[in-house]
Amino acid sequence: MNARSIRVLVVAAAFLAGLVLCFGVILLVSGRVSAPVAQQVAAIGGPFELTDQNGRTVTERDLKGRPFLVFFGFTRCPDICPTTLFEVSEIMRALGKDADRVGALFITVDPERDTPAALKDYLSSFDPHLAGLTGEPAAVAAVAKAYRVYFKKVPLDQGGYTMDHTAIVYLMDKDGRFVSPFNLKRTTEALAADLRRYL
């Protein structure tokens, strides 16, 4: 086989490979093939031991047997945190009695200021099913790392500080395994129906 024939074969093979790749992307985007997320999901979540707003120790074992939502934030957050917790509260309200079979965690990324008492006062404005968790900075950092949450203390010009942080609601199943980010940009009824699927 001469050099010209080899070049033709290489070009043809590259063209066919491109077609296969393009077809696969089209199928994936159109929803006919599901994305291979199974290998990625196991890396989010895991064991933890923190303190809730009532001073009780809470671990991942306390949530076994029920799906739960997890959101990281802080009580002095000006907008994202209260908005998200309000939306989660609305989901709990829409669930009715089923809300007792679901968990919802608000884990602080500002344990220096967010004591159990501060969390209890803050969460009094939201649904009572929400549990606020805090702990030693190292323990909070370990949980944030397990959920791949970014957070950073940001000094303010006028003194003090605020917190930058990941603003994702995580959906975990009854075995504490990560399912997916829980998209809140839907109706409350749709969100409640989606959550019921994991009961």
Secondary structure, DSSP 8 states (H G I E B T S, - for coil): --HHHHHHHHHHHHHHHHHHHHHHHHHHHHTSS----HHHHTTS----EEEETTS-EEEGGGGTTS-EEEEEE-TT-SSHHHHHHHHHHHHHHHHGGGGGG-EEEEEES-TTT--HHHHHHHHTTS-TTEEEEE--HHHHHHHHHHTT--EEEEE-TTSSEEEEE---EEEE-TTS-EEEE---SS-HHHHHHHHHTT-
